[in-house]
Amino acid sequence: MVALATSTSGRRSTRTTQIENATVMLTRTYRPLNTLKLVCKDIWVVDGPLIEFGTFLARLHFPTRMTIIHVGGGDLFIYSPTPLEPSLRAEIAAIGDPKWIIGPNKIHYWWVPQWQEAYPTAGVYLASGIEERAGDRIDFDHLPLVKRSGYPWDGAIETLPITGGFMTEVEFFHSSSRTLLLTDLIENFEPERLNRWERVLTRLGAVAAPDGQMPRDMRLTFKNQRAELKAAVEQMISWDPERVIIAHGLWFETDGTAELKRAFRWLLG
């Protein structure tokens, strides 16, 4: 940790704040940022910047992550977009054209408008609740993500909406690579990347690696949909994923089915 320098007035100096912010970015993000990282054939991740989320006493710095799937014929499936930097746009041009831009839940939509502006012919698909939460940020045509099938990517990618009391999150499974995509359904924060208070919060929230699970507060929002949640988890397990890519924290490169059973043992019994 960087020591807190203060001015004679007791205020922290701008320079110290800049150093601390840089240190947080270096230690808590999955660098390099804003660049394609090949996972396996047809799958890339892009690690993005930190975002802050939570209340005053339970505020965390969340690393962000996007997944891109090459579906065929140069078509790209953009899941939970992170910022579209010029260098990233050039890299994407080398692998294909964004065909579908996905906002998988009402927390994961912020950079969708940037991508829609850059790729106006791409179809934008949004989970329930995003339009209401985003307001004027979503001022373009888009389609709903409310059902299991009937999408142009059917056959290559399975779609699974999971609805709780607070929000709907839509998960996807790329069958040929056995890759499961989640956003907030599992979080897995590495303690060594966190400060002491954040380590306490993640342990209490059941989202500390290597045993990251569904956040406890999110579980509470499914108290009236527990059976539906269990059925959705069992569906994901039946797909037998090799890997599970999540938006926040360390994702699971191998043994995806076992990781699902571990992360949802509180639900499966």
Helices and strands as residue ranges (DSSP letters): H 14-28, E 37-40, E 43-53, E 60-72, E 75-79, H 86-93, E 97-103, H 112-118, E 123-127, H 130-134, G 135-137, E 143-145, E 157-163, E 168-174, E 179-181, G 191-193, H 196-204, H 216-220, H 226-238, E 243-245, H 256-263, H 265-268
